[in-house]
Amino acid sequence: MLTEKELKNGYSALKSKWKKINVRGNYQRPDEERLLNGIRCINSLDEYNINVLDMGCNCGILAVAASSKFRKAFGVDSDRMNKSVIRKAKITAKFFGRTNCHFTRSKFDKYIKDGHMRRNKIKAILCFQILYHLDDYSIDLLQKYLPELELAIVSVRPGRAGVGAGKPGNRFEMYTIEQAESFFCPHFSDIKVYYKDTEHPLLVIKK
């Protein structure tokens, strides 16, 4: 299990390793407090003998955390901003000694169209700050796959709902807890909300 102490103690060293990779374009390093909230949420889960996909995995920390709770953790990121995020994710997995993490550079729609979800037997997803960026086509692909999932952990961002800048890419928006619930509810019945009064509430969604 990736503990809060382990992340805090290793974060500076990990950032130093990330800096050695040439970064092109704008790179936004994940916020440490948001990572800690995600790790706390993942660590509260039971162990699952299924595979999980971290959509928009960034530097791979949450996928690494999930690798202790799931059989295998996969991460996908389009990496379109700087071409180096997936390399950073692989460094993260090596840094924390995780051998059951696998990362792919791809847009999500291509990842699912190419059959990676079924080939990798994905039964759970992590969606941290990603669903409101997906376009309608990607959302439709994900929606068709929902019946095959057993669990989802989703972060939303209520403070951005209705804000002109950073408009959502799809009709569901996914900025609020209610919007996320409306998307997942037809296929899931057990929804718990963590950190409800923070900027980034988390939903743990189970069948």
ZIUR-V796908 format. One line per field, one symbol per residue. ss: DSSP state (a for helix, b for strand, c for the rest). phi: phi as a letter, one per 40 degrees, with the letter a starting at -180 (. if undefined). burial: I if it has 9 or more other C-alpha atoms within 8 Angstrom, else O. A space follows every 10 residues. Layout:
ss = ???
phi = ???
burial = ???
//
This chain:
ss = cccaaaaaaa aaaaaaaaac cccccccccc caaaaaaaaa aaaccccccc bbbbbccccc aaaaaacccc cbbbbbbccc ccccaaaaaa aaaaaccccc bbbbbccaaa aaaccaaaac cbbbbbbccc aaaccaaaaa aaaaaaaacc bbbbbccaaa cccccccccc ccccccaaaa aaaacccccb bbbbcccccc cbbbbbc
phi = .ccdcccccb cccccccccc ccbbgcbbcc cccccccccd cccccccbcb cbbccgcfcg ccccccccbb cbbbbbacfc cagbcccccc ccccccgcbb bbbbcacccc dcccgccccc fcbabbbcfb cccccdcccc cccccddccb aabbbbadcc dgcccgccca ccggcbdccc ccccddbbbb bbbbfdcccb cbbbbbc
burial = OIOIOOIOOO OOOIOOIIOO IOIIOOOOOO OOOIIIOIII IIIOOOOOOI IIIIIIIIII IIIIIIIIII IIIIIIIIIO OIIIIIOIII IIIIOOOIOO IIIIIIIIIO IIOOOIIOOO OIIIIIIIII IIIIOIOIIO IIOOOIOOIO IIIIIIIIOO IOOOOOOIII OOIIIIIOII IOIIOOOIIO IOIIOOOOOI IIIIIIO
//
